[in-house]
Amino acid sequence: MTKKDKVFIRQRASACCEYCLSQDQYSSSSFSIEHIIPLAKTGTNNLGNLAYSCQGCNNYKGIATDAIDPATGLIVHLYNPEQKVGQIIFNGLMIYAISPELRQSGGQRFNGCDLIEIMW
């Protein structure tokens, strides 16, 4: 990946983690470019498979591509920030994740918070 690619990905993400929306300028740890679908699971280095990620979200996701939706018990794909599937509603007090992808992949980590209440 070239420096130009890294700059493009950061700008595309508005300098925010594409999973939890934390801003890199306020983070105590560095952000990285991570593979949405890991190379170990047939992912590629295409720009569409790369996301700007805080260290917490990158560690939380690891090489996972699927997880169990806590509302239904079904196995669903993890949230893909490039596909923008799902809906997040923030009412000033609470974040609501309105999709299986967001409930299980981002539901516990928005803006660096490990525990928030999610409504579904």
C-alpha positions in Angstrom: 0.0 0.0 0.0 1.4 3.4 -1.0 1.5 6.5 1.2 -1.0 8.0 -1.3 -3.4 5.1 -0.6 -3.1 5.6 3.1 -3.8 9.3 2.8 -6.8 8.6 0.5 -8.3 6.1 3.0 -7.9 8.5 6.0 -9.5 11.3 4.0 -12.3 9.1 2.8 -13.0 8.3 6.4 -12.9 11.9 7.5 -10.1 11.0 9.9 -12.5 8.9 11.9 -12.6 5.2 12.7 -14.9 3.7 10.2 -16.4 1.4 12.8 -16.9 3.5 16.0 -16.6 7.0 14.4 -13.9 8.1 16.9 -11.8 10.9 15.6 -8.1 10.1 15.3 -7.0 13.5 16.6 -8.5 12.7 20.1 -7.2 9.1 20.3 -4.4 8.1 22.6 -3.3 5.3 20.3 -2.6 5.4 16.6 -5.1 4.4 13.9 -4.3 1.9 11.2 -5.6 0.7 7.8 -7.2 -2.7 8.3 -8.6 -5.3 6.0 -12.4 -5.5 6.2 -12.2 -9.1 4.9 -8.8 -10.3 6.1 -6.2 -11.5 3.7 -6.3 -14.8 5.5 -10.0 -15.1 4.5 -9.6 -14.3 0.8 -9.6 -10.5 1.3 -7.6 -8.2 -1.0 -5.6 -5.0 -0.8 -8.2 -3.2 -2.9 -9.1 0.2 -1.5 -12.7 -1.0 -1.1 -11.5 -3.7 1.3 -9.5 -1.3 3.5 -10.9 0.7 6.4 -9.4 3.3 8.7 -9.7 1.9 12.1 -8.8 2.8 15.7 -6.7 0.3 17.6 -9.6 -0.8 19.8 -11.9 -1.6 16.9 -9.1 -3.3 14.9 -8.3 -5.5 18.0 -12.0 -6.2 18.7 -12.7 -7.3 15.1 -9.5 -9.3 14.6 -9.8 -11.6 11.6 -13.6 -12.2 12.2 -16.0 -11.8 9.3 -19.1 -13.2 11.0 -20.7 -13.2 14.4 -23.9 -14.0 16.2 -26.6 -11.4 16.3 -27.5 -10.9 19.9 -31.1 -10.1 19.0 -31.8 -13.1 16.8 -29.1 -15.7 17.6 -28.4 -16.0 13.8 -24.9 -15.8 12.3 -24.5 -12.5 10.3 -21.7 -10.8 8.5 -19.8 -8.2 10.4 -20.4 -4.5 9.6 -18.6 -3.5 6.4 -18.0 0.3 6.6 -17.5 0.4 2.8 -21.0 -1.0 2.1 -22.6 1.3 4.8 -25.2 -1.4 5.6 -27.4 -0.6 8.6 -28.5 2.5 10.4 -27.1 4.3 13.4 -29.3 6.7 15.3 -27.8 9.0 17.9 -30.3 11.0 19.9 -27.7 12.9 22.0 -27.8 10.4 24.9 -27.7 7.0 23.3 -26.7 5.2 20.1 -29.2 2.9 18.5 -28.0 0.2 16.1 -30.8 -0.8 13.8 -29.4 -3.8 11.9 -27.9 -7.2 12.7 -24.5 -6.1 11.2 -24.3 -3.1 13.5 -25.7 -4.8 16.6 -23.0 -7.4 16.8 -20.0 -5.7 15.2 -20.3 -2.2 16.4 -22.9 -2.5 19.1 -20.4 -2.5 21.9 -17.9 0.0 20.6 -19.0 3.4 19.3 -16.8 6.4 19.9 -14.5 4.4 22.0 -17.1 3.4 24.6 -17.0 -0.3 25.4 -20.5 -0.5 27.0 -23.5 1.4 25.7 -27.1 0.5 25.5 -28.3 -0.7 22.2 -32.0 -0.8 21.3 -33.2 -3.3 18.7 
